């Protein structure tokens, strides 16, 4: 059963199963967008034009790398995924490894979707992830953890505990992009570090299911090759990415 749930999470990311269309935006979110569009949309359009992707994006994928303190933005229309931009994570707490319980100050790891935009955040603006997802709940239940955590956001400001702070300017851009993506809800993949550069290694005292999760994260991130973006990493990146792509269904 655990395998089936994580496979479902993975296939949602790579687009082989249908997902629900975005719900209509609330009036409060629309008001925020009316302020953001005049300042930001021209620059965002230029980034998409340079990447060869239509704007607004049909599909949007965020890849958060905890060790690198970075969020990559990828988008696609009818063609392949294209790298658009990187945002620096200004503050996040915790270490490598999934979030296990409320208050452990860990940033989650896994496959998530964006489920809400918060225009009233005390961190300027915020973007809510659907943590805990089905896989998180499955493992929490199996291990007797009744409160695996909640309220995980990408938000503005420069400090955070258990969430991802990227600054006010960056969160405005992401807020606008997420709101404007139209084909399916934007997805977020969170990894302890870049599995395209270094093969997964389990944290100390990792739960048995973490190896399975990391295997699927490695396969998932391999669909977004470093060769498609202006990025540097140590030798072996290309080989690791190719190996990950080769075992995908």
C-alpha positions as CSV (number, residue, x, y, z in Angstrom):
1,X,0.0,0.0,0.0
2,X,2.8,2.4,0.9
3,X,4.4,1.8,-2.6
4,X,1.1,2.6,-4.3
5,X,0.7,5.9,-2.4
6,X,4.2,7.1,-3.2
7,X,3.8,6.0,-6.8
8,X,0.6,8.1,-7.0
9,X,2.5,11.1,-5.6
10,X,5.3,10.6,-8.2
11,X,2.9,10.2,-11.2
12,X,1.1,13.4,-10.2
13,X,4.4,15.2,-10.5
14,X,5.4,13.8,-13.9
15,X,2.0,14.3,-15.3
16,X,0.8,10.8,-16.2
17,X,-2.4,11.1,-14.1
18,X,-5.1,13.8,-14.4
19,X,-5.3,16.4,-11.7
20,X,-8.1,18.9,-10.9
21,X,-8.0,22.3,-12.5
22,X,-7.3,25.3,-10.2
23,X,-10.3,26.7,-8.4
24,X,-11.4,30.3,-9.0
25,X,-9.3,32.8,-7.2
26,X,-10.7,34.6,-4.1
27,X,-11.5,38.3,-4.3
28,X,-8.6,39.0,-1.9
29,X,-6.1,37.2,-4.1
30,X,-7.4,39.0,-7.2
31,X,-6.8,42.3,-5.4
32,X,-3.2,41.3,-4.7
33,X,-2.7,40.3,-8.3
34,X,-4.0,43.7,-9.5
35,X,-1.2,45.3,-7.5
36,X,1.5,42.8,-8.6
37,X,0.8,42.6,-12.4
38,X,1.8,46.2,-13.3
39,X,5.2,45.8,-11.5
40,X,6.1,42.2,-12.2
41,X,4.5,40.7,-15.2
42,X,6.7,42.3,-17.9
43,X,9.8,40.8,-16.3
44,X,8.2,37.4,-15.8
45,X,7.1,37.4,-19.5
46,X,10.7,38.1,-20.6
47,X,12.0,35.2,-18.5
48,X,9.4,32.8,-20.1
49,X,10.2,34.1,-23.6
50,X,13.9,33.5,-23.0
51,X,13.1,30.0,-21.9
52,X,10.8,29.3,-24.9
53,X,7.7,28.8,-22.8
54,X,4.3,30.5,-23.2
55,X,3.2,32.9,-20.4
56,X,1.2,32.5,-18.3
57,X,2.4,28.9,-17.8
58,X,0.2,25.9,-18.3
59,X,2.2,23.9,-15.8
60,X,4.5,25.0,-13.0
61,X,7.0,22.9,-11.0
62,X,9.0,24.1,-8.1
63,X,12.1,22.2,-6.9
64,X,13.3,23.1,-3.4
65,X,16.8,22.0,-2.4
66,X,17.3,22.3,1.3
67,X,21.1,22.1,1.5
68,X,21.6,24.4,-1.5
69,X,19.0,26.9,-0.1
70,X,17.4,27.3,-3.4
71,X,14.0,27.0,-5.2
72,X,14.1,26.3,-8.9
73,X,11.2,27.3,-11.1
74,X,10.4,25.1,-14.1
75,X,7.5,25.5,-16.5
76,X,6.0,23.7,-19.5
77,X,3.3,24.2,-22.1
78,X,2.8,21.5,-24.7
79,X,6.6,20.9,-24.9
80,X,9.2,19.8,-22.4
81,X,9.9,21.3,-19.0
82,X,12.1,24.4,-19.2
83,X,14.1,26.1,-16.4
84,X,12.8,29.7,-15.8
85,X,14.5,31.0,-12.7
86,X,16.0,30.3,-9.3
87,X,15.1,31.9,-5.9
88,X,17.4,31.9,-2.9
89,X,15.9,30.5,0.3
90,X,16.8,33.2,2.9
91,X,15.7,31.2,6.0
92,X,14.7,27.6,6.8
93,X,15.2,25.4,9.8
94,X,16.0,21.8,10.4
95,X,18.4,19.3,8.8
96,X,18.2,16.6,6.1
97,X,15.3,14.3,6.6
98,X,11.5,14.4,6.4
99,X,9.3,16.3,8.8
100,X,7.9,13.8,11.3
101,X,5.8,15.7,13.9
102,X,4.4,19.1,14.7
103,X,7.0,21.4,16.2
104,X,10.1,19.5,15.1
105,X,11.2,22.6,13.0
106,X,11.8,20.4,10.0
107,X,11.1,21.4,6.4
108,X,9.2,18.4,4.8
109,X,10.6,16.3,2.0
110,X,8.6,14.8,-0.8
111,X,6.1,15.6,-3.6
112,X,3.5,18.2,-2.8
113,X,1.0,20.5,-4.5
114,X,0.2,24.1,-3.8
115,X,-3.3,24.2,-2.3
116,X,-3.8,27.8,-1.3
117,X,-2.5,31.4,-1.7
118,X,-2.6,33.5,1.4
119,X,-2.8,37.2,0.8
120,X,-3.0,38.0,4.5
121,X,0.2,36.4,5.7
122,X,2.3,38.1,8.4
123,X,5.2,37.2,6.2
124,X,4.0,39.5,3.4
125,X,2.5,36.8,1.2
126,X,2.5,33.0,1.5
127,X,1.9,29.9,-0.6
128,X,0.6,26.8,1.2
129,X,1.7,23.3,0.5
130,X,-0.6,20.3,0.9
131,X,1.5,18.9,3.7
132,X,0.9,16.3,5.1
133,X,0.1,14.5,1.9
134,X,-1.2,10.9,1.7
135,X,2.3,9.4,2.0
136,X,3.1,11.5,5.1
137,X,-0.2,10.4,6.7
138,X,0.3,6.8,5.8
139,X,3.7,6.6,7.5
140,X,2.6,8.7,10.5
141,X,-0.3,6.3,11.1
142,X,1.9,3.3,10.8
143,X,4.3,4.7,13.4
144,X,1.7,6.0,15.7
145,X,2.4,9.7,15.1
146,X,-0.9,11.5,15.4
147,X,0.4,15.0,14.6
148,X,2.9,14.8,11.7
149,X,2.7,18.6,11.3
150,X,0.8,21.2,9.3
151,X,0.8,24.7,7.8
152,X,3.9,24.5,5.6
153,X,4.4,27.6,3.5
154,X,6.7,29.3,1.0
155,X,6.6,32.9,2.2
156,X,8.1,36.3,2.2
157,X,10.4,37.9,4.9
158,X,13.9,36.6,5.8
159,X,13.2,34.3,8.8
160,X,11.2,31.1,9.2
161,X,10.8,28.0,11.4
162,X,9.8,24.9,9.5
163,X,8.8,26.8,6.3
164,X,10.7,28.4,3.4
165,X,11.3,32.1,3.5
166,X,12.4,33.6,0.2
167,X,11.9,37.4,0.7
168,X,9.1,39.7,-0.2
169,X,10.1,40.4,-3.9
170,X,10.6,36.7,-4.6
171,X,7.3,35.6,-3.0
172,X,5.4,38.2,-5.0
173,X,6.8,36.7,-8.2
174,X,6.0,33.2,-7.2
175,X,2.5,34.2,-5.9
176,X,1.8,35.7,-9.3
177,X,3.1,32.7,-11.2
178,X,1.2,30.2,-9.1
179,X,-2.0,32.2,-9.5
180,X,-1.5,32.5,-13.2
181,X,-0.7,28.8,-14.0
182,X,-3.9,27.5,-15.5
183,X,-3.8,23.9,-16.6
184,X,-3.2,22.2,-13.2
185,X,-2.2,23.1,-9.6
186,X,1.5,24.0,-9.3
187,X,3.7,21.2,-7.8
188,X,6.6,21.4,-5.4
189,X,9.3,18.8,-5.0
190,X,11.4,19.1,-1.8
191,X,14.7,17.3,-1.5
192,X,17.4,17.3,1.2
193,X,20.0,18.2,-1.4
194,X,20.4,18.0,-5.2
195,X,20.1,14.3,-6.1
196,X,21.2,15.2,-9.7
197,X,24.7,16.1,-8.2
198,X,25.0,13.5,-5.4
199,X,23.3,10.1,-5.0
200,X,20.9,9.9,-2.1
201,X,22.3,9.1,1.3
202,X,20.0,8.4,4.2
203,X,20.2,10.6,7.3
204,X,21.3,9.0,10.6
205,X,18.5,6.9,12.2
206,X,16.3,7.4,9.1
207,X,13.0,5.5,9.1
208,X,12.8,2.5,6.7
209,X,10.5,4.3,4.3
210,X,12.9,7.2,3.7
211,X,15.0,5.1,1.3
212,X,11.9,4.6,-0.9
213,X,11.0,8.2,-0.8
214,X,14.5,9.3,-1.8
215,X,14.5,6.8,-4.7
216,X,11.4,8.4,-6.1
217,X,12.7,11.9,-5.5
218,X,15.8,11.0,-7.4
219,X,13.8,9.8,-10.3
220,X,11.5,12.8,-10.1
221,X,14.2,15.4,-10.2
222,X,16.0,13.7,-13.0
223,X,13.2,14.9,-15.3
224,X,14.6,18.4,-14.8
225,X,18.2,18.0,-16.0
226,X,21.0,20.4,-14.9
227,X,22.0,20.6,-18.5
228,X,18.8,22.6,-19.2
229,X,19.8,25.4,-16.8
230,X,22.8,27.6,-16.0
231,X,24.0,25.6,-13.0
232,X,27.2,24.3,-11.7
233,X,27.9,21.2,-9.6
234,X,30.6,18.7,-9.0
235,X,31.6,16.0,-11.5
236,X,29.1,13.2,-11.9
237,X,26.0,15.2,-12.2
238,X,25.3,14.2,-15.8
239,X,25.8,10.5,-15.1
240,X,23.5,10.6,-12.0
241,X,20.8,12.5,-13.9
242,X,21.0,10.1,-16.9
243,X,20.8,7.1,-14.6
244,X,17.7,8.5,-12.9
245,X,16.0,9.1,-16.3
246,X,16.9,5.6,-17.5
247,X,14.8,3.8,-14.8
248,X,11.7,6.0,-15.1
249,X,8.6,4.1,-16.2
